[in-house]
Each structure stands twice: as C-alpha cells, then as structure tokens.
Amino acid sequence: MDLGASGEEGQNWLLLFDKMAKKETGASDVRIDSVVITPWKALLTHVTCGVGLGVAFHAAHNFYSINLIQNPAKTLRLIWVIEAPVVILLYSLFRHRPNQCSYLKAVVRGLLALPAGAVVNALGAIALGSPMIQNFNRTLHWSLLMSVLTCVPTASVFGSSWADWHRIFAHTKPSGPVEYMICLPAHGAVIGAWFGAWPMPLDWERPWQDWPVCVSYGALAGYCVGMAAAFGFVCFGNNRRHVKGD
C-alpha cells in the first residue's frame, strides 16, 4: 500500500470539499468575517439606541430639571454618558471577524474611540467657527456626543481598519447591513448638525440659537432619520438576497 498516494488522495478530497463549501455559501473564505444582521437585529439595535436618547432627555428633565436650552453643557454630558455605553455594548456584538476579535476587545476599541472622535469633531467645529475658549464645556460635551453618534460604532465594529473607515466615511459606500447601520446614522448626525447651525447667525435673539443648542437638536434629529433609513436599507438588502436565493 502506497501511503504517499493515500495522503495525496486525502488532501485532494479536502480541497474538493473546501471548494464545494465555498461555492455553496458564496464565501471566499470559510472563516466567519462578520455577524449576520437580520432586519429584526437592526430594528432592535436602533430602537435601543433611540430609547437611550429618550431616557437621557427624560432623566435631564425629571431628575435634574435641566434641558439643552437652559443648561447645554450639563444636558449634553448626561446624554452622551447614558448613550455611550448603549452604543458601545450593542455595536460590539457586530464586530468584524468575531473569531479573531473578542467582545471585550471590541468594547475597549469603542471606549478608546470616544475621546479620539471627540477631538476630531471638536477640531471640525472650531474650524467652522464654533467658540472654543468661552464655551469650552459646551464644545467638549457636544464633541463627545458627536463621537458617540459617528466614530464609536465604527471603532467597535472595525477597529482601526483604515480601509473600512475610508470606504464608509470618505467614499460613503457601505457594502453590508452593519455598514449601513453605521454609515447612515453617522452621516445623518453630521448633516443634521450642519443644518441645525443655520439659524445661529440670525438676529432673532432666541436662547436656542446659542452654541450648540440648535446644532445638537439637528444632530440628534439627523441621527434618528439616519437610523430609520438604515433599517430600510437592511430590509431591502435582505429581501433582495431572498429573491436571488429563490
């Protein structure tokens, strides 16, 4: 009996099985690259994030008697402190390559992205004319909130993968459900903040025109619209895959 020939035959069978598995699943690699996102998972994630924002506003109004107009810095601080753990814990479940990245590592990546994203958002706001010295606390807590809405989910899922960040934010070309769940709410928050800044220079002398009240409301509204749009894209993509499968 030729043991070498038998070993080569066994390897050939393994290669054939591997090719059949790839053809059957349509995957280029047998390892799991990401968690499967169903419309119900997307809906539950977005609803939970929305509930986190609602709880923050409820606590600010009923327990601390503050709001964005009267106490912007304290209210923004309360919002991001409540929303940040919700976003980090949820999006870490959808981390890329879960067989290589543990849940704890994804959580740590989200925590590290919180201050880093705040610096980026603060520099962008200052470059566009927001006050830095006289309203430092307002700018700080607004930047941390914007980091929660934009950078933290991406870091929890993709870490420091430049290719994924570049594709989602520079080219705006999400290619899967979790990327739509990251890309659209983040862009919605930025676009909403930009539109929210329009009334600030007008001579209406309203308290909500102060930095960053209307910008924060615009960002949160845009974030919610982006979550609704992302859910629609997830459902559309899921239905399209079902049609192709049939």
Backbone as a ProteinNet text record, in pm:
[ID]
protein_1_A
[PRIMARY]
MDLGASGEEGQNWLLLFDKMAKKETGASDVRIDSVVITPWKALLTHVTCGVGLGVAFHAAHNFYSINLIQNPAKTLRLIWVIEAPVVILLYSLFRHRPNQCSYLKAVVRGLLALPAGAVVNALGAIALGSPMIQNFNRTLHWSLLMSVLTCVPTASVFGSSWADWHRIFAHTKPSGPVEYMICLPAHGAVIGAWFGAWPMPLDWERPWQDWPVCVSYGALAGYCVGMAAAFGFVCFGNNRRHVKGD
[TERTIARY]
84.3	0	88.2	61.1	141	81.4	150.3	97.7	101.9	205	213.8	96.4	60.2	-54	-182.5	-195.5	-316.2	-327.6	-211	-213.6	-250.6	-196.7	-230.2	-378	-433	-575.9	-662.4	-618.4	-693.3	-690.5	-574.7	-564.6	-652.5	-655.4	-740.6	-887.8	-930.3	-1068.9	-1098.1	-1002.3	-1021.5	-1032.5	-947	-954.1	-1087.1	-1134.4	-1262.3	-1376.9	-1372.2	-1476.4	-1475.4	-1354.6	-1341.8	-1400.9	-1373.3	-1426.8	-1579.1	-1631.6	-1776.8	-1842.1	-1777.4	-1833	-1835.1	-1726.4	-1721.6	-1825.7	-1843.8	-1942.2	-2082.7	-2108	-2241.4	-2277.4	-2180.9	-2208	-2184.9	-2112.7	-2082.8	-1976.8	-1899.4	-1797.5	-1661.1	-1570.5	-1434.4	-1345.8	-1396.1	-1317.5	-1413.1	-1373.6	-1463.7	-1477.1	-1386.4	-1397.8	-1505.1	-1561.2	-1667.5	-1605.3	-1644.1	-1588.6	-1674.4	-1803.1	-1890.6	-2014.8	-2084.6	-2207.7	-2321.3	-2407.4	-2520.6	-2620	-2659.3	-2750.7	-2886.2	-2986.6	-3122.9	-3196.4	-3306.4	-3382.7	-3426.2	-3458.4	-3501.3	-3386.3	-3265	-3148.6	-3122.8	-3134.2	-3114.1	-3218.9	-3344.9	-3452.5	-3431.8	-3398.1	-3377.7	-3260.9	-3154.9	-3039.1	-3075.7	-3143.2	-3179	-3281.5	-3376.7	-3476.7	-3410.6	-3317.2	-3247.7	-3166.4	-3098	-3022.7	-3116.7	-3231.7	-3329.7	-3386	-3409.9	-3459.5	-3354.8	-3226.8	-3120.3	-3123.7	-3144.7	-3156.1	-3279.8	-3390.8	-3512.8	-3496.8	-3430.1	-3406.1	-3319.6	-3220.6	-3132.9	-3211.1	-3295.7	-3376.8	-3475.9	-3533.1	-3627.7	-3558.8	-3439.6	-3366.2	-3326.1	-3285	-3246.1	-3363	-3480.7	-3597	-3657.1	-3669.2	-3743.5	-3657	-3530.3	-3446.2	-3349.4	-3305.6	-3207.4	-3263.5	-3383.7	-3450.6	-3363.1	-3304.7	-3222.1	-3266.5	-3227.1	-3253.4	-3144.8	-3149.4	-3044.2	-3039.3	-3154.5	-3158.3	-3103.1	-3142.3	-3100.2	-2962.3	-2932.1	-2804.7	-2746.6	-2694.4	-2646.7	-2535.2	-2435.6	-2320.7	-2362.1	-2438.3	-2479.9	-2572.5	-2662	-2754.6	-2681.1	-2590.6	-2511.5	-2427.4	-2372	-2292.9	-2377.5	-2496.8	-2585.7	-2624.2	-2647.6	-2689.1	-2579	-2455.8	-2350.9	-2308.4	-2317.3	-2282	-2379.4	-2506	-2605.5	-2599.6	-2581.7	-2587.1	-2460.5	-2345.8	-2219.2	-2213.9	-2243.7	-2239.2	-2341.5	-2456	-2556.4	-2501	-2442.4	-2388.3	-2271.3	-2180.1	-2061.5	-2099.5	-2184.8	-2221.9	-2300	-2383	-2461.4	-2376.1	-2302.1	-2226.6	-2107.3	-2060.1	-1952.7	-2000.1	-2130.4	-2184.9	-2166.8	-2155.4	-2145.4	-2002	-1905.1	-1765.2	-1723.5	-1634.1	-1580.4	-1483.3	-1491	-1408.1	-1418.1	-1535.8	-1552.5	-1468.1	-1419.5	-1332.8	-1191.9	-1159.9	-1027.8	-1034.8	-1149.1	-1166.4	-1272	-1234.9	-1329.7	-1424.9	-1533.4	-1631.2	-1568.4	-1486.8	-1422	-1329.3	-1257.5	-1167.8	-1246.5	-1362	-1445.4	-1496.6	-1532	-1577.2	-1465.1	-1344	-1229.7	-1203.3	-1216.9	-1197.4	-1299.3	-1423.7	-1524.8	-1493.9	-1445.1	-1410.1	-1294.4	-1195.3	-1081.1	-1121.3	-1218.9	-1262.2	-1341.6	-1397.8	-1480.4	-1401.9	-1289.2	-1214.4	-1147.6	-1101.5	-1036	-1134.1	-1255.7	-1356.9	-1400.1	-1398.8	-1435.3	-1335.7	-1207.5	-1105.4	-1130.5	-1160.5	-1186.5	-1307.7	-1415.3	-1536.9	-1516	-1440.6	-1414.3	-1332.5	-1231.1	-1149.5	-1232.5	-1321.8	-1408.8	-1502.3	-1558.9	-1649.9	-1576.1	-1456.8	-1378.2	-1337.9	-1301.6	-1263.4	-1379.2	-1502.8	-1620.7	-1671.4	-1600.6	-1634	-1695.8	-1705.1	-1763.5	-1668.3	-1721	-1634.5	-1560.2	-1436.4	-1354.2	-1328.7	-1287.2	-1246.2	-1365.7	-1451.4	-1559.9	-1666.5	-1680.8	-1779.1	-1710.1	-1600.4	-1521.2	-1601.1	-1673.6	-1750.1	-1858.1	-1923.9	-2026.6	-1966.5	-1854.9	-1789.8	-1739.1	-1684.7	-1632.8	-1742	-1852.8	-1957.8	-2033.8	-2045.2	-2104.6	-2017.3	-1886.6	-1794.1	-1798.8	-1810.7	-1821.2	-1951	-2060.1	-2186	-2174.6	-2114.5	-2098	-2007.4	-1909.5	-1824.1	-1903.7	-1995.2	-2081.3	-2167.1	-2213.3	-2303.5	-2230.1	-2100.8	-2029.5	-1914.2	-1818.6	-1694.3	-1701.2	-1769.3	-1769.6	-1825.4	-1940.1	-1988.2	-1889.3	-1826.1	-1730.4	-1610.7	-1559.8	-1445.4	-1480.6	-1600.1	-1641	-1650.3	-1691.8	-1709.4	-1580.5	-1513	-1398.4	-1263.3	-1262	-1135.6	-1066.4	-938.5	-859.8	-836.9	-921.5	-908.1	-931.6	-823.3	-832.9	-917.6	-907.9	-984.5	-1134.2	-1180.1	-1323.4	-1367	-1287.2	-1320.5	-1326.6	-1230.1	-1223.6	-1343.3	-1381.4	-1495.3	-1625.9	-1643.3	-1769.9	-1783.2	-1675.3	-1686	-1634.1	-1526.8	-1471.9	-1548.3	-1574.6	-1644.4	-1794.6	-1837.7	-1979.4	-2032.7	-1964.9	-2004.6	-2019.2	-2121.1	-2143	-2178.9	-2129.5	-2148.4	-2223.6	-2277.1	-2349.8	-2439.7	-2525.1	-2620	-2554.8	-2449.5	-2388	-2322.9	-2273.6	-2213.9	-2320.2	-2438.1	-2548.3	-2590.1	-2589	-2627.4	-2528.9	-2404.6	-2303.7	-2303.8	-2303	-2281.9	-2396.9	-2519.7	-2631.9	-2662.5	-2667.8	-2688.5	-2575.2	-2450.1	-2337.4	-2347.3	-2372.8	-2388.2	-2511.4	-2617.6	-2736.3	-2707.4	-2625.9	-2590.6	-2509.2	-2413.4	-2329	-2410.6	-2490.8	-2572.8	-2676.4	-2735.9	-2832.2	-2769.1	-2646.3	-2576.1	-2547.2	-2512.3	-2482.4	-2607	-2719	-2843.6	-2887.4	-2863.4	-2901.2	-2824.2	-2706.7	-2625.8	-2673.8	-2758.4	-2803.2	-2867.8	-2955.9	-3021.2	-2930	-2812	-2727.8	-2687.8	-2647.3	-2604.1	-2717.5	-2841.5	-2953.9	-2982.7	-3027.1	-3051.2	-3191.6	-3221	-3352.2	-3345.8	-3225.3	-3202.4	-3286.3	-3285	-3354.3	-3252.3	-3289.5	-3191.7	-3148.3	-3234.2	-3195.9	-3098.2	-3066.7	-2967.2	-2824.3	-2807.8	-2674.2	-2607.3	-2476.8	-2398.3	-2402.7	-2423.5	-2454.7	-2596	-2694.3	-2829.1	-2893.2	-2910.8	-2977.4	-2892.4	-2759.6	-2671.8	-2693.4	-2710.8	-2732.6	-2867.5	-2971.4	-3102.6	-3098	-3028.6	-3016.6	-2942.5	-2834.9	-2757	-2839.3	-2913.1	-2994	-3108.3	-3169.2	-3276.1	-3220.9	-3105.9	-3045.1	-3003.1	-2956.5	-2918.1	-3038.9	-3150.9	-3272.3	-3321.8	-3316.5	-3354.4	-3260.8	-3131.1	-3034.8	-3059.6	-3099.8	-3131.1	-3251.5	-3353.1	-3470.4	-3432.5	-3349.1	-3305.9	-3221.1	-3134.4	-3050.5	-3135	-3238.6	-3328	-3395.3	-3434.7	-3494.9	-3397.9	-3272.5	-3172	-3145.3	-3143	-3121.6	-3235.9	-3358.3	-3473.4	-3469.6	-3435.5	-3429.2	-3321.6	-3203.1	-3096.3	-3130.4	-3198.1	-3237.4	-3339.4	-3437.2	-3537.8	-3474.4	-3377.4	-3312.5	-3232.3	-3168.1	-3094.7	-3189.6	-3308.1	-3406.9	-3455.6	-3477.1	-3521.5	-3417.4	-3289.5	-3183	-3173	-3194.5	-3187.7	-3298.3	-3416.9	-3527	-3506.5
-119.9	0	125.6	218.9	341.1	448.2	474.9	572.7	713.2	742.8	875.5	903.2	804.5	821.7	838.5	763.2	773.5	912.3	966.4	1100.1	1205.6	1193.5	1289.2	1281.8	1160.3	1144.6	1210.6	1197.6	1261.4	1411.9	1467.7	1612.3	1660.8	1581.1	1618.9	1622.5	1525	1524	1646.6	1685.9	1803.6	1930.5	1942.2	2058.8	2064.3	1946.2	1940.9	1980.5	1932.9	1967.5	2117	2175	2318.3	2400.8	2360.9	2433	2423.7	2303.6	2286	2371.6	2381.9	2462.9	2609.4	2657.5	2796.8	2825.3	2732.3	2751.7	2753.1	2669.8	2658.8	2783.5	2837.8	2953.5	3084.7	3080.6	3204	3286.8	3227.2	3298.5	3268	3364.7	3345.6	3287.3	3276.8	3225.3	3155.1	3039.1	2962.6	3022.1	3109.7	3167.8	3276.9	3300.4	3399	3537.5	3626.6	3761.6	3860.1	3834.8	3927.9	3854.9	3915.4	3858.3	3884.6	3787.3	3802.3	3902.1	4001.5	4105.3	4083.9	4055.3	4043.2	4175.5	4198.3	4321.8	4338.5	4227.4	4238.7	4282.1	4233.4	4278	4426.4	4468.5	4610.3	4696.5	4651.5	4727.7	4736.2	4624.4	4623.2	4713	4711.3	4795.9	4943.4	4983.1	5124.1	5168.7	5083.3	5118.9	5136.2	5048.1	5058.7	5187.4	5222.7	5348.4	5468.4	5462.3	5569.2	5578.1	5462.1	5461.4	5520.5	5493.4	5551.7	5702.9	5760.2	5905.6	5956.4	5883.4	5923.7	5919.6	5816.2	5805.4	5921.4	5959.4	6070.7	6200.9	6229.7	6351.5	6345.6	6228.6	6212.9	6236.5	6181	6199.9	6345.1	6409.6	6550.4	6637.2	6609.1	6693.6	6662.1	6534.3	6495.6	6480.9	6444.4	6421.9	6536.9	6603.6	6710.8	6849.5	6853.1	6979.3	7067.1	7006.1	7079.6	7044.3	7127.3	7099.6	7163.5	7137.7	7186.7	7339.4	7403.6	7548.8	7618.3	7572.8	7639.3	7593.8	7465	7410.3	7316.6	7373.1	7288.2	7191.7	7240.6	7156.2	7038.2	7063.6	6955.5	6857.2	6908.1	6819.3	6732.9	6791.9	6714.9	6609.4	6645.3	6547.9	6429.9	6457	6348.6	6260.2	6320.8	6244.3	6149.2	6201.3	6111.8	6008.9	6043.7	5946	5828.2	5853.2	5745.5	5672	5745.1	5684.1	5607.3	5650.5	5587.2	5438.2	5396.4	5251.9	5172.5	5232.5	5162.7	5133.7	5236.4	5220.8	5122.8	5136.7	5051.1	4904.6	4878.4	4740.2	4675.8	4753.7	4697.7	4672.3	4772.1	4757.9	4664	4642.6	4545.1	4403.9	4380.5	4249.9	4222.3	4328.4	4314.4	4331.4	4310.5	4330.9	4247.3	4303.6	4236.2	4125.9	4012.5	3895.7	3857.9	3815	3781.5	3663.3	3580.9	3469.6	3517.2	3641.6	3697.5	3810.7	3872.5	3984.4	3948.6	3950.6	3917.9	4035.1	4005.7	4109.5	4217.3	4175.2	4270.8	4364.1	4309.3	4392.7	4495.9	4454.8	4549.1	4660.5	4626	4726.5	4825.6	4775.3	4862.3	4954.8	4902.7	4986.6	5100.3	5070.9	5175.7	5281.2	5237.3	5331.3	5421.8	5365.8	5445.1	5543	5503.2	5590.9	5710	5700.6	5809.7	5940.9	5945.9	6072.3	6106.8	6004.9	6033.5	6097.5	6041.8	6100.2	6238	6261.5	6393.7	6499.6	6463.5	6558.2	6594.8	6494.5	6518.7	6608.8	6579	6659.6	6801	6815.2	6948.4	7032.4	6972.1	7045.7	7088.4	6999.2	7035	7149.8	7145.5	7252.2	7384.4	7379.8	7502.5	7560.1	7473.3	7520.3	7590.9	7549.7	7611.5	7732	7769.7	7893.6	7881.4	7760.8	7749	7805.4	7864.7	7921.5	7812.4	7838.9	7737.2	7769.7	7891.6	7926.3	7959	8050.6	8098	7991.6	7894.3	7786.8	7651.4	7638.9	7515.4	7393.3	7401.3	7286.3	7244.5	7341.6	7309.5	7237.3	7290.8	7228.8	7090	7073	6943	6837	6866.1	6765	6744.8	6849.7	6831.5	6740	6758.7	6676.2	6530.3	6508.4	6371	6305.7	6381.3	6326.8	6293.2	6382.5	6355.5	6235.1	6215.9	6098.5	5970.7	5973.9	5857.6	5825.4	5928.7	5908.4	5872.6	5902.6	5884.8	5785.2	5809.9	5732.3	5604.6	5608.8	5496	5367.9	5370.4	5246.2	5186.3	5270.6	5222.1	5156.4	5217.6	5161.1	5028.9	5019.9	4895.4	4780.9	4810.6	4706.7	4678.4	4782.4	4764.5	4798	4852	4886.7	4998.3	4980.3	5082.3	5048.3	4965.8	4927.7	5050.5	5105.9	5227.4	5206.8	5090.2	5063.4	5072.2	5018.3	5022.8	5164.4	5236.6	5375.9	5461.2	5440.9	5520.3	5491.8	5363.3	5326.7	5383	5380.2	5422.5	5574.4	5644.4	5788.9	5872.7	5830.1	5909.2	5885.7	5758.3	5725.3	5705.6	5687.9	5663.8	5548.4	5435.9	5317.3	5197.1	5198.1	5081.1	4959.7	4843.9	4723.9	4612.8	4639	4536.8	4598.3	4517.9	4571.3	4648.5	4592.9	4661.7	4792.1	4797.6	4921.9	5028.1	4986.6	5081.9	5132.3	5044.7	5083.2	5181.6	5181.2	5275	5402.6	5384.4	5495.9	5596.6	5549.6	5641.3	5722.6	5662.6	5746.6	5846.5	5806.1	5898.2	6016.2	5988.7	6096.9	6182	6116.5	6191.7	6287.7	6244.4	6331.8	6452.2	6429	6538.6	6636.1	6582.8	6669.2	6744.9	6676.1	6742.3	6853.7	6831.2	6936.9	7056	7028.5	7136.8	7220.8	7152.7	7226.6	7298.4	7235.9	7298.6	7425.3	7440.1	7559.3	7680.4	7661.6	7773.5	7887.4	7860.9	7974.7	8050.7	7997.2	8058.7	8203.1	8236.7	8375.5	8474.7	8428.6	8519.3	8604	8725	8819.9	8804.6	8685.1	8661.6	8674.4	8664.3	8676.9	8576.8	8454.6	8346.9	8263.8	8215.1	8137.8	8009	7949.1	7824.4	7846	7971.8	7999.6	7994.9	7985.5	7979.2	7846.6	7852	7730.2	7640.4	7507.2	7434.1	7377.7	7458.4	7407.4	7355.8	7446.9	7404.5	7305.2	7313.2	7216.5	7076.8	7069.8	6940.7	6881.8	6965.1	6915.5	6866.1	6941.1	6898.7	6767.3	6750.4	6626.5	6507	6522.7	6412.3	6378.4	6481.2	6455.3	6383.7	6430.3	6364.4	6222	6198.3	6063.4	5969.1	6015.5	5932.7	5904.7	6005.8	5984.9	5884.3	5895.5	5801.4	5658.9	5641.3	5506.9	5448.7	5529.9	5482.3	5444	5527	5496.6	5369.3	5351.4	5232	5106.3	5112	4996.8	4963.4	5066.9	5043.3	4975.8	5018.6	4956.4	4812.5	4784.8	4647.6	4557.4	4605.8	4526.7	4505.9	4610	4599.4	4501.7	4510.4	4417.9	4275.4	4256	4121.2	4061.9	4142.8	4094.9	4061.8	4143.3	4119.9	3991.1	3961	3833.6	3716.8	3730.3	3623	3598.4	3707.5	3693.7	3623.6	3659.9	3594.5	3446.6	3419	3279.6	3195.7	3255.3	3180.9	3161.3
0	0	0	-93.1	-104.6	-14.1	99.2	195.8	139.4	55.2	-4.5	-94.9	-177.4	-267.1	-189	-78.6	4	66.9	111	169.7	67.1	-56.3	-161.1	-196.5	-196.7	-227.8	-120.5	7.9	115.7	105.2	68.6	51.6	-62.4	-171.1	-284.2	-244.3	-161.8	-115.4	-28.2	56.1	141.1	57.4	-46.2	-133.8	-207.4	-254.1	-323.6	-231.4	-105.2	-8.3	21.7	32.6	60.2	-53.3	-177	-291.8	-297.4	-266.8	-266.7	-158.8	-42.5	66.5	27.9	-36.2	-78.4	-184.8	-276.5	-382.1	-326.1	-227.6	-168.9	-89.3	-14	71.6	1.3	-111.2	-182.7	-113.9	-24.2	51.2	-5.5	6.4	-40.6	67.7	188.4	299.2	394.3	448.5	531.8	671.2	714	847.7	848.7	962.6	976.5	983.3	891.2	888.8	966.6	978.5	1049.3	1096.6	1190.6	1243.3	1145.1	1127.2	1037	1096.4	1016.4	1061.6	995.3	1073.9	1023.5	1045.3	973.1	996.3	1141	1207.3	1346.8	1437.1	1409.1	1486.1	1464.3	1338.9	1307.9	1376.7	1371.6	1434.2	1585.6	1648	1792.9	1832.6	1752.9	1781.4	1774.9	1668.2	1651.6	1754.8	1784.7	1885.5	2022.1	2054.8	2183.3	2191.6	2081.7	2079.6	2094.5	2027.5	2040.8	2181.2	2242.9	2381.2	2475	2448.7	2530.7	2527.9	2409	2397.5	2471.7	2457.6	2526.9	2677.6	2728	2871.9	2920.1	2839.2	2877.5	2888.6	2790.7	2796.4	2912.2	2935.7	3046.5	3180.5	3196.7	3321.8	3339.4	3231.1	3240.7	3285.7	3231.3	3261.6	3398.7	3431.5	3551	3675.5	3659.4	3776.8	3803.7	3697.3	3715.1	3681.7	3626.6	3590.9	3501.8	3400.5	3305.5	3164.3	3069.1	2928.3	2843.9	2715.5	2627.7	2618.8	2632.2	2616.8	2740.7	2858.3	2981.4	3028.9	3014.6	3061.4	2954.7	2846.9	2736.7	2777.4	2850.6	2884.2	2971.7	3076.6	3166.8	3096.8	3013.6	2942.9	2841.8	2766.2	2669.4	2739.6	2854.6	2929.7	2972.4	3020.1	3061.7	2942.9	2827.1	2709.5	2664.5	2650.2	2599	2703.2	2830.5	2933.9	2933	2906.7	2900.7	2767.1	2658.6	2525.7	2490.8	2538.9	2501.7	2535.3	2659.2	2687.1	2606.8	2577.2	2496.3	2357.2	2294.9	2159.9	2158.7	2254	2256.3	2277.7	2374.1	2404.2	2290.7	2221.7	2112.5	1988.6	1944.4	1820.3	1834.9	1956.5	1976.1	1944.2	1950.6	1912.3	1764.1	1683.1	1538.6	1489.3	1576.8	1542.1	1421.4	1342.5	1225.2	1268.7	1201.9	1233.3	1381.7	1426.3	1569	1614	1518	1556.3	1590.5	1553.1	1583.8	1686.8	1700.7	1793.3	1897.3	2023.2	2129.6	2153.9	2222.6	2254.7	2343.4	2437.9	2527.5	2449.8	2353.6	2273	2193.7	2140.8	2065.6	2156.9	2280.3	2376.7	2407.3	2425.8	2453.5	2334.9	2213.1	2095	2092.1	2129.5	2134	2238.4	2354.8	2460.8	2418.4	2351.1	2305.9	2196.1	2115.8	2006.1	2055.7	2175.7	2227.8	2239.6	2309.9	2315.1	2183.2	2109.2	1981.3	1882.9	1876.9	1789.5	1834.4	1966	2018.1	1971.4	1968.1	1920.9	1775.5	1693.8	1551.1	1533.7	1604.6	1592.2	1645.3	1753.7	1808.6	1711.7	1650.8	1554.5	1433.5	1389.5	1278	1313.2	1433.5	1475.9	1492	1549.2	1568.3	1432.7	1338.5	1205.5	1135.3	1168.4	1107.1	1186.1	1294.1	1362.7	1500.4	1554.9	1688.5	1792.8	1902	2005.7	2081.5	2115.4	2181.3	2327.4	2356.8	2492.7	2580.7	2533.9	2618.2	2644.5	2552.3	2570.2	2563	2637.3	2628.8	2670.8	2783	2831.5	2732.9	2670.8	2572.8	2452.8	2403.5	2288.6	2322.9	2442.5	2484.8	2486.1	2552	2565.7	2434.2	2353	2220.5	2135.7	2141.8	2064.5	2110.1	2239.6	2290.2	2243.3	2241.8	2191.4	2042.7	1964.4	1821.7	1798.6	1884.3	1873.7	1896.4	1992.6	2017.7	1895.3	1826.6	1714	1584.9	1576.1	1449.1	1457.7	1544.9	1545	1628.2	1740	1832.6	1769.7	1699.6	1638.6	1538.9	1459.2	1359.8	1426	1532	1601.7	1668.5	1725.4	1790.4	1690.8	1568.5	1467.1	1391.6	1344.2	1254.8	1317.7	1436.9	1498.2	1422.2	1395.5	1326.1	1179.3	1122.1	981	892.2	837.2	757.9	632.9	571.9	450.3	476.6	589.4	622.3	656.7	734.5	767.8	641.5	553.8	430.8	342	331.7	247.5	302.1	433.2	493.7	497.9	533.7	556.3	439.7	375.3	265.7	135.5	104.7	-19.7	-1.1	124.9	155.6	70.7	80.4	4.3	96.9	182	268.3	184.4	224.8	144.4	216.1	333.2	405.8	510.8	573.3	672.4	785.7	845.7	959.3	914.7	791.4	743	717	670.1	658.3	795.8	896.1	1031.9	1092.9	1043.8	1091.8	1008.8	876.5	784.3	785	768	751.4	877	997.6	1116.5	1139.9	1112.7	1131.9	1036.2	909.5	813.3	845.5	893.2	932.6	1045.9	1143.4	1256.5	1209.5	1120	1071.6	987.2	896	810.9	894	992.8	1080.5	1161.4	1209.6	1283.8	1193.5	1069.5	975.3	946.2	922.6	900.8	1028.8	1143.7	1269.7	1299.3	1237.8	1262.6	1184.2	1085.5	1002.5	1080.6	1178.9	1247.7	1343.7	1374.2	1476.9	1445.7	1323.8	1299.5	1277.8	1275.1	1251	1374.6	1354.1	1463.9	1522.4	1568.8	1630.4	1781.6	1836.2	1981.2	2060.3	2014.6	2085.5	2163	2280.3	2359.5	2291.9	2208.5	2142.6	2027.5	1995.5	1892.4	1945.9	2077	2134.6	2099.7	2090.6	2065.6	2188.3	2170.9	2047.6	2051.1	2094.7	2118.6	1989.3	1891.9	1768.5	1690.2	1704.2	1637.7	1697	1828.7	1894.3	1855.8	1855.9	1813.7	1669	1582.7	1443.4	1430.2	1505.8	1500	1547.1	1656	1708.2	1612.7	1553	1456.1	1333.2	1283.3	1168.8	1199.8	1321.3	1364	1361.9	1411.6	1412.4	1270.4	1183.9	1044.1	978.4	1007.9	952.9	999.6	1125	1174.5	1101.6	1078.1	1004.4	861.8	797.6	661.8	658	757.4	762.4	776.6	858.7	873.5	740.5	666.6	535.6	441	440.1	352.9	394.6	525.6	572	526.1	538.9	493.7	342.8	267.4	122.2	78.7	142.9	108.6	144.5	258.5	299.1	203	161	65.6	-68.7	-111	-240.2	-238.4	-124.5	-114.8	-120.1	-56.5	-61.7	-203.7	-279.2	-416.6	-501.6	-482.1	-557.1	-518.8	-388.5	-345.8	-406.2	-418.9	-479.6	-629.6
[MASK]
++++++++++++++++++++++++++++++++++++++++++++++++++++++++++++++++++++++++++++++++++++++++++++++++++++++++++++++++++++++++++++++++++++++++++++++++++++++++++++++++++++++++++++++++++++++++++++++++++++++++++++++++++++++++++++++++++++++++++++++++++++++

